[in-house]
Amino acid sequence: MTSNPSRLNSDHDVLVIDASVAINVLGTGRPADLLRMLNRRVLIDELALSEVTRDPFSKLPGREAAEALIHSGRVSLVQLSAPAFEIFLDLTGASQPDDLGDGEAATIAQSFDIGAVPVIDERKATRIALSMRPTHPILHTIDILACSAVTTALSRQELGDLIYAALFHARMRVPLPCRDWIRAMIGPERAKSCPSLGPVK
């Protein structure tokens, strides 16, 4: 079986999640459980939260679903500081194709400002962040779902169900190097219903 693809490690103690990642977490149907198992500080900027318009699993308004996690203490809502706002302006004001939307820009700016790890699934945002700070770690949703804290807390069946829910309900984007591991976890039949995994081999 392909080795576990998660790059999340003990140095990544504060995560700043983008809207797409928040949607994927909600899409698992077990967001509070997942964040409890993760056992790290998880932040979301208010601009990224504004882009979470719908919980893909419960069909509740996104703000309502996300605020339940905030009120429970599983996620902290943050705002851009003055230095972070300058980074944000550079990112949103860049010329195409290097400009970013507000939520992605805020997520990157927050992480750079406080030395946290951004969790972003979009390739463009990842490319731009790496071009700015090549040594700054950048993670994807799958790094959370496949991390050792989660995989040791769940049975293989439970983990497969969690990942499949994020794929099916939230249409989670999966980096190409992670796809074989994901297919092995959820099985070939369920993989057929997940377009973001690409063609089933």
Order of alpha helices (4+ residues) and beta strands (2+ residues): beta-alpha-alpha-beta-alpha-alpha-beta-alpha-alpha-beta-alpha-alpha-alpha-alpha-alpha-alpha
